Amino acid sequence: MSNSFAHLPYRPCAGIMLLNREGLVFVGQRADSSADAWQMPQGGVDKGEDPLDAAIREVGEETGIRADLIRLIAQSSEERFYDLPDDLIGKLWKGKYRGQRQIWFLMRFLGHDDDVNIMTEHQEFRAWRWAEPEQVPQLIVSFKQALYHDILDEFRPLIGPAE
């Protein structure tokens, strides 16, 4: 990121590493991009909204999964930050942010694959799948890879099949 954008704030966001019963991670391909990049569910935290509430809301909005089908395992120990590449700063979020500051949540999906429906009212993903946790950082766009490695490192001791 160039210094010309350093004055912009970071967008508050909640990210979710959602595990199925086998310990695989939910990833989706963004509907607004033709890139072969996958990401975990994430989204903005509204003013006055609790980050956990935002995370649960985002899971529903992006995956169609009901709140009663997810269980919180852990919250990240600190916020994680990433900067957008210069060419995206003016295109995303009306140019108001330089990147995101994210609180991450590790959650367990208690349902079945047919409880997932990405064809939501404001569809964000065009495809979805379960991925091995160690593969996830390589699936994301390059400017988020370091953040995904950090989240995976923090949550790794808690990742695995459901008991």
C-alpha positions as CSV (number, residue, x, y, z in Angstrom):
1,M,0.0,0.0,0.0
2,S,1.3,3.4,-0.9
3,N,1.6,6.2,1.6
4,S,-1.2,8.1,-0.2
5,F,-3.7,5.8,1.4
6,A,-2.2,5.6,4.9
7,H,-4.7,8.1,6.3
8,L,-7.6,5.8,5.6
9,P,-9.0,3.6,8.5
10,Y,-9.3,-0.1,8.5
11,R,-12.8,-1.6,8.1
12,P,-14.0,-3.5,11.2
13,C,-14.7,-7.1,10.2
14,A,-15.4,-10.6,11.6
15,G,-13.9,-13.7,10.0
16,I,-15.0,-17.2,10.5
17,M,-13.1,-20.5,10.2
18,L,-16.0,-22.9,10.0
19,L,-15.1,-26.6,10.6
20,N,-17.3,-29.5,9.6
21,R,-17.5,-32.7,11.6
22,E,-14.4,-34.1,9.8
23,G,-12.3,-31.0,10.6
24,L,-12.4,-29.5,7.1
25,V,-12.8,-25.8,6.6
26,F,-15.6,-24.1,4.6
27,V,-14.3,-22.0,1.7
28,G,-16.3,-20.1,-1.0
29,Q,-15.4,-18.5,-4.3
30,R,-16.6,-14.9,-4.4
31,A,-19.4,-14.3,-6.9
32,D,-18.0,-10.8,-7.8
33,S,-14.7,-12.2,-9.0
34,S,-13.6,-14.5,-11.8
35,A,-10.4,-15.3,-10.0
36,D,-9.8,-18.9,-8.8
37,A,-9.5,-17.6,-5.2
38,W,-11.4,-19.0,-2.3
39,Q,-12.0,-17.5,1.1
40,M,-13.5,-18.2,4.5
41,P,-16.7,-16.3,5.4
42,Q,-16.1,-12.8,6.6
43,G,-17.9,-9.5,6.7
44,G,-18.2,-6.1,8.2
45,V,-19.1,-5.4,11.8
46,D,-21.9,-2.8,12.0
47,K,-21.5,0.2,14.3
48,G,-22.5,-1.0,17.8
49,E,-22.6,-4.6,16.8
50,D,-20.8,-7.3,18.8
51,P,-18.2,-9.0,16.6
52,L,-19.5,-12.5,17.6
53,D,-23.0,-11.5,16.6
54,A,-21.6,-10.1,13.3
55,A,-19.8,-13.4,12.7
56,I,-23.0,-15.5,13.2
57,R,-24.9,-13.1,11.0
58,E,-22.2,-13.3,8.3
59,V,-22.3,-17.1,8.3
60,G,-26.0,-17.0,7.7
61,E,-25.8,-14.3,5.0
62,E,-23.0,-16.0,3.1
63,T,-23.7,-19.7,3.6
64,G,-27.4,-19.9,4.5
65,I,-26.4,-21.9,7.6
66,R,-28.7,-21.3,10.5
67,A,-27.3,-20.0,13.8
68,D,-28.4,-23.1,15.7
69,L,-26.2,-25.2,13.5
70,I,-22.9,-23.5,14.5
71,R,-21.0,-23.6,17.8
72,L,-18.3,-21.3,18.9
73,I,-15.0,-23.0,19.7
74,A,-12.6,-20.0,20.0
75,Q,-12.0,-16.3,19.3
76,S,-8.6,-15.0,18.0
77,S,-6.4,-13.5,20.7
78,E,-6.0,-10.2,18.8
79,E,-7.3,-8.4,15.8
80,R,-5.5,-9.1,12.5
81,F,-5.0,-6.5,9.8
82,Y,-4.5,-6.6,6.1
83,D,-4.0,-3.8,3.5
84,L,-5.7,-3.8,0.1
85,P,-3.4,-3.5,-3.0
86,D,-3.4,0.1,-4.2
87,D,-5.5,-0.8,-7.3
88,L,-8.4,-2.1,-5.1
89,I,-8.5,0.7,-2.5
90,G,-10.8,3.0,-4.6
91,K,-13.0,0.1,-5.8
92,L,-14.0,-1.6,-2.6
93,W,-16.1,-0.2,0.2
94,K,-16.6,3.1,-1.7
95,G,-12.9,3.9,-1.2
96,K,-13.4,4.6,2.6
97,Y,-10.9,2.0,3.9
98,R,-7.3,0.9,3.3
99,G,-8.0,-2.7,4.3
100,Q,-9.6,-4.6,7.2
101,R,-9.1,-5.2,10.8
102,Q,-10.5,-8.6,11.7
103,I,-11.5,-10.6,14.7
104,W,-11.6,-14.2,13.8
105,F,-13.8,-17.0,15.2
106,L,-13.3,-20.7,15.0
107,M,-16.7,-22.4,14.8
108,R,-18.0,-25.9,14.3
109,F,-20.8,-26.6,11.8
110,L,-23.2,-29.1,13.4
111,G,-25.4,-29.7,10.3
112,H,-25.1,-31.5,7.0
113,D,-24.0,-30.3,3.6
114,D,-27.6,-29.9,2.5
115,D,-28.0,-27.2,5.3
116,V,-25.5,-25.1,3.2
117,N,-27.2,-22.8,0.7
118,I,-25.0,-20.1,-0.9
119,M,-27.9,-18.9,-3.0
120,T,-28.8,-16.3,-0.3
121,E,-30.6,-13.0,-0.8
122,H,-27.3,-11.1,-1.3
123,Q,-25.2,-14.0,-2.7
124,E,-21.5,-13.6,-2.1
125,F,-20.2,-17.0,-3.2
126,R,-20.6,-18.7,-6.6
127,A,-19.2,-22.1,-5.3
128,W,-18.2,-23.6,-2.0
129,R,-16.4,-26.7,-0.7
130,W,-14.6,-28.1,2.3
131,A,-10.8,-27.8,2.3
132,E,-8.0,-29.3,4.4
133,P,-7.0,-26.6,6.9
134,E,-3.4,-26.5,5.7
135,Q,-4.5,-25.8,2.1
136,V,-6.6,-22.8,3.0
137,P,-3.9,-20.1,3.0
138,Q,-2.9,-21.1,-0.6
139,L,-6.4,-20.8,-1.8
140,I,-6.8,-17.1,-0.9
141,V,-5.7,-14.0,-2.8
142,S,-2.1,-13.2,-2.2
143,F,-2.6,-10.1,-0.1
144,K,-4.5,-12.1,2.5
145,Q,-2.2,-15.1,2.7
146,A,-0.2,-13.9,5.7
147,L,-3.3,-13.3,7.7
148,Y,-4.7,-16.7,6.8
149,H,-1.4,-18.3,7.9
150,D,-1.6,-16.4,11.2
151,I,-5.2,-17.6,11.9
152,L,-4.4,-21.2,11.0
153,D,-1.4,-21.1,13.3
154,E,-3.4,-19.7,16.2
155,F,-6.4,-22.1,15.7
156,R,-4.4,-25.2,14.7
157,P,-4.4,-26.8,18.2
158,L,-8.2,-26.6,18.2
159,I,-8.7,-27.9,14.7
160,G,-9.8,-31.5,14.1
161,P,-12.7,-33.8,13.8
162,A,-15.7,-33.3,16.1
163,E,-15.6,-35.4,19.3
